Amino acid sequence: MYAEERQQAIAGLIGQRGRVSVADLADAYEVTTETVRRDLAALDRLGLIRRVHGGAVSASAITLGETGLTEREHSHAQAKDRIAAAALAYLPHQGGSVVLDAGTTTARIAPLLPAERELTVVTNSIPVATRCAGQHSLQVLGGRVRGVTQAVVGDQAVATLTGLRVDVAFVGTNALTVDHGLSTPDLDEAAVKRALVRCANLVVVVADSSKIGREDLVRFAPVDAVDVLVTDTDLDPSARTELEAHGIEVVLA
C-alpha cells in the first residue's frame, strides 16, 4: 500500500471511529509507529484529522467556540426531551435533594419534576430556577450570570457547592470522551461543574449523543466520576461499550 492510500484509509477509519491510537493504526496497517505519526502529521496539516496525545481524532471531534442558548435549545430537541424524561428514574425519594446543572437538557428536567414529591433543588441555571420557583424548595447559587448560557459562575457559587452534599446531580456537558472526560469551553463554568460533580452522591450526566466522542477546552471531571449517562439511541455501540467498561451505566432514551 502506498503512503497516500494508507493515509486516505487512516482518515476514513478515524472518521468512522472518532478516535484511534497510534498503536492500533500501526498494527492495522503493519507499519511502524513512526510511520503512523508521519501519516497523522500529514493528515493534520491537511485539516482532515486532529492529532491528540497517543493518536488522533476526527477533525470535528474538537469543539471550537461556544453556541448560544437559543441555538442549543433547538438542537437535537426531541432527543433532549426523551433524555430528560428518562433521567427522572434517578430522582431521589421524598425529601431528597438534587442539583440541576445549567444546560438545555437539564433545563428540560425541571418542569418534569413531580410536584407531589418534596425535593430540595439546587441550581446555577436561571432558566431552571424560573421553572422550579414555587414548586419545590429552591436554592439558587449566587455569582455572576454568563449571558451566553445563563449559568451562574464564580467563587461564590463554587464555595456554596463545596459545602453541600446532595443526593443526585444532573450534569450537562459540552463534550465527553473516555480520555479527556467531561469538558466545556469556559473556565468559570468548568469550575462550577467540577464542584457540582463533587458534591453529589450520584452523578447522572444528561447529554445527547452528538456530545459523545468530542473534546472541549476545559476538563471538569473524569469519566470515572460519572455513575450514569442518559443519552439517545444514536450513540455509537462501540462508544457505549467503552463507557460501560469504565463502570458507567448507559441509558438510551
C-alpha positions as CSV (number, residue, x, y, z in Angstrom):
1,M,0.0,0.0,0.0
2,Y,1.3,3.4,-1.0
3,A,1.6,6.2,1.7
4,E,-1.2,8.2,0.1
5,E,-3.5,5.1,0.1
6,R,-2.7,4.4,3.7
7,Q,-3.3,8.0,4.7
8,Q,-6.6,8.0,2.9
9,A,-7.6,4.8,4.7
10,I,-6.5,6.1,8.1
11,A,-8.5,9.3,7.6
12,G,-11.6,7.2,6.8
13,L,-11.1,5.0,9.8
14,I,-10.7,8.0,12.1
15,G,-13.9,9.5,10.6
16,Q,-15.8,6.3,11.4
17,R,-14.5,5.6,14.9
18,G,-13.9,9.2,16.1
19,R,-10.6,8.4,17.8
20,V,-7.8,5.9,17.0
21,S,-4.5,5.3,18.8
22,V,-1.1,5.2,17.1
23,A,-0.5,1.6,18.2
24,D,-3.8,0.4,16.7
25,L,-3.0,2.0,13.4
26,A,0.5,0.6,13.3
27,D,-1.0,-2.9,13.9
28,A,-3.8,-2.4,11.4
29,Y,-1.5,-1.3,8.5
30,E,1.6,-3.3,9.6
31,V,3.9,-0.3,9.7
32,T,6.0,1.3,12.5
33,T,4.6,3.8,15.0
34,E,7.0,6.4,13.5
35,T,5.4,5.9,10.1
36,V,1.9,6.3,11.6
37,R,3.0,9.5,13.3
38,R,4.2,10.9,10.0
39,D,0.9,9.9,8.3
40,L,-1.0,11.6,11.1
41,A,1.1,14.8,10.8
42,A,0.4,14.9,7.1
43,L,-3.4,14.5,7.6
44,D,-3.4,17.1,10.4
45,R,-1.8,19.6,8.1
46,L,-4.5,19.0,5.6
47,G,-7.2,19.5,8.2
48,L,-8.6,16.0,7.8
49,I,-7.9,14.9,11.4
50,R,-6.6,16.4,14.6
51,R,-3.6,14.8,16.4
52,V,-4.0,14.2,20.1
53,H,-1.9,12.5,22.7
54,G,-1.4,8.9,21.7
55,G,-3.3,9.1,18.4
56,A,-5.8,11.2,16.5
57,V,-9.5,12.2,16.4
58,S,-11.7,13.3,13.6
59,A,-11.5,17.0,12.7
60,S,-15.0,17.6,14.0
61,A,-14.3,16.0,17.4
62,I,-12.6,19.0,18.9
63,T,-15.2,21.7,19.7
64,L,-14.2,25.3,18.7
65,G,-16.2,28.2,20.1
66,E,-19.5,28.1,22.0
67,T,-23.0,28.4,20.7
68,G,-25.7,30.4,22.4
69,L,-28.5,29.1,24.5
70,T,-31.2,29.8,21.9
71,E,-29.3,27.8,19.2
72,R,-28.6,24.9,21.5
73,E,-32.3,24.9,22.7
74,H,-33.4,23.8,19.3
75,S,-30.5,21.4,18.5
76,H,-31.5,17.7,19.0
77,A,-34.6,18.9,20.8
78,Q,-36.6,15.6,20.6
79,A,-33.6,13.6,21.8
80,K,-33.2,16.0,24.7
81,D,-36.9,15.7,25.6
82,R,-36.5,11.9,25.8
83,I,-33.3,12.1,27.8
84,A,-34.9,14.4,30.3
85,A,-37.9,12.1,30.8
86,A,-35.6,9.1,31.2
87,A,-33.5,10.9,33.8
88,L,-36.4,11.1,36.1
89,A,-35.9,7.5,37.0
90,Y,-32.9,8.6,39.1
91,L,-34.7,11.2,41.2
92,P,-34.2,10.7,45.0
93,H,-37.1,9.7,47.2
94,Q,-39.4,12.1,49.1
95,G,-37.4,14.7,50.9
96,G,-34.3,14.2,48.8
97,S,-32.0,16.8,47.2
98,V,-30.9,17.3,43.6
99,V,-28.6,19.8,41.9
100,L,-29.6,20.7,38.3
101,D,-26.7,22.0,36.2
102,A,-27.1,24.7,33.6
103,G,-27.8,23.5,30.1
104,T,-30.6,22.9,27.7
105,T,-31.1,19.2,28.5
106,T,-31.0,19.7,32.3
107,A,-33.5,22.6,31.9
108,R,-36.0,20.1,30.4
109,I,-35.8,18.1,33.6
110,A,-37.1,21.0,35.8
111,P,-40.7,21.1,34.6
112,L,-40.9,17.3,34.8
113,L,-40.1,17.2,38.5
114,P,-43.2,15.7,40.2
115,A,-44.9,18.4,42.2
116,E,-46.2,15.9,44.8
117,R,-42.6,14.8,45.7
118,E,-40.9,17.1,48.2
119,L,-37.4,17.9,46.8
120,T,-34.7,20.4,47.5
121,V,-33.5,21.7,44.2
122,V,-30.1,23.5,43.9
123,T,-29.2,25.1,40.6
124,N,-26.8,27.5,38.9
125,S,-29.2,27.9,36.0
126,I,-31.5,30.9,35.6
127,P,-34.0,29.0,33.3
128,V,-34.1,26.1,35.8
129,A,-34.7,28.4,38.7
130,T,-37.6,30.1,36.9
131,R,-39.2,26.7,36.1
132,C,-38.8,25.4,39.7
133,A,-39.8,28.5,41.6
134,G,-42.9,27.9,43.7
135,Q,-42.9,24.1,43.0
136,H,-40.0,22.9,45.3
137,S,-37.6,24.1,47.9
138,L,-35.3,26.0,45.7
139,Q,-31.7,27.3,46.3
140,V,-30.1,29.3,43.5
141,L,-26.4,29.7,43.6
142,G,-25.0,33.3,43.8
143,G,-22.5,34.8,41.5
144,R,-22.1,36.3,38.0
145,V,-24.5,35.2,35.3
146,R,-22.9,34.3,31.9
147,G,-25.1,35.7,29.2
148,V,-24.4,33.0,26.6
149,T,-25.5,30.1,28.8
150,Q,-27.5,31.9,31.6
151,A,-25.4,30.0,34.1
152,V,-24.3,31.4,37.5
153,V,-20.5,31.2,37.8
154,G,-17.8,32.5,40.1
155,D,-16.2,31.8,43.5
156,Q,-19.4,32.3,45.5
157,A,-21.2,29.5,43.5
158,V,-18.2,27.2,43.9
159,A,-17.9,27.9,47.6
160,T,-21.6,27.1,48.2
161,L,-21.4,23.8,46.3
162,T,-18.3,22.8,48.3
163,G,-20.3,22.9,51.5
164,L,-23.2,20.8,50.2
165,R,-23.9,17.1,49.9
166,V,-26.8,16.3,47.6
167,D,-28.4,13.0,46.6
168,V,-28.2,13.4,42.9
169,A,-26.5,15.7,40.4
170,F,-27.9,16.0,36.9
171,V,-25.0,17.3,34.9
172,G,-24.8,18.7,31.4
173,T,-21.6,18.6,29.3
174,N,-20.5,20.1,26.0
175,A,-18.3,17.1,25.3
176,L,-17.4,13.7,26.6
177,T,-14.6,11.2,25.9
178,V,-13.0,8.4,27.9
179,D,-9.6,10.1,27.7
180,H,-10.5,13.7,28.3
181,G,-13.5,13.2,30.4
182,L,-16.3,15.8,30.6
183,S,-15.4,19.2,29.2
184,T,-16.7,22.6,28.4
185,P,-15.3,25.8,26.7
186,D,-15.3,28.2,29.7
187,L,-13.0,28.1,32.7
188,D,-15.5,29.7,35.1
189,E,-18.3,27.3,34.1
190,A,-16.0,24.3,34.4
191,A,-15.1,25.3,38.0
192,V,-18.8,25.3,38.9
193,K,-19.4,22.0,37.1
194,R,-16.4,20.5,38.9
195,A,-17.8,21.5,42.3
196,L,-21.2,20.3,41.3
197,V,-20.0,16.8,40.5
198,R,-18.0,16.5,43.7
199,C,-21.0,17.5,45.9
200,A,-23.2,14.6,44.8
201,N,-23.7,11.1,45.9
202,L,-24.9,10.0,42.4
203,V,-23.8,11.8,39.2
204,V,-26.1,11.5,36.3
205,V,-24.9,13.0,33.0
206,V,-27.6,14.0,30.6
207,A,-26.2,14.6,27.1
208,D,-27.3,13.8,23.5
209,S,-25.1,11.5,21.5
210,S,-23.6,14.4,19.5
211,K,-21.6,15.3,22.6
212,I,-20.0,11.8,22.9
213,G,-16.6,11.5,21.3
214,R,-16.0,15.2,21.3
215,E,-13.5,17.2,23.4
216,D,-13.6,20.7,24.6
217,L,-11.1,23.1,26.1
218,V,-11.5,22.6,29.8
219,R,-12.0,19.2,31.6
220,F,-14.2,19.4,34.7
221,A,-14.5,15.7,35.5
222,P,-13.0,12.3,34.5
223,V,-15.4,9.7,33.2
224,D,-14.8,7.7,36.4
225,A,-16.7,10.4,38.3
226,V,-19.9,9.5,36.3
227,D,-22.3,7.0,37.6
228,V,-25.0,7.2,34.9
229,L,-25.1,8.6,31.3
230,V,-28.5,9.2,29.9
231,T,-28.3,9.8,26.1
232,D,-30.1,8.9,22.9
233,T,-30.3,5.9,20.7
234,D,-27.9,7.3,18.1
235,L,-25.0,6.6,20.4
236,D,-22.3,4.6,18.6
237,P,-22.3,1.0,20.0
238,S,-18.5,1.0,20.4
239,A,-18.7,4.2,22.5
240,R,-21.3,2.6,24.7
241,T,-19.1,-0.5,25.2
242,E,-16.1,1.7,26.1
243,L,-18.1,3.8,28.6
244,E,-19.6,0.7,30.2
245,A,-16.1,-0.7,30.6
246,H,-15.4,2.2,32.8
247,G,-18.3,1.3,35.1
248,I,-20.8,3.8,33.7
249,E,-24.5,2.8,33.4
250,V,-25.5,3.9,29.9
251,V,-29.3,4.6,29.4
252,L,-30.5,5.1,25.8
253,A,-33.7,7.2,25.5
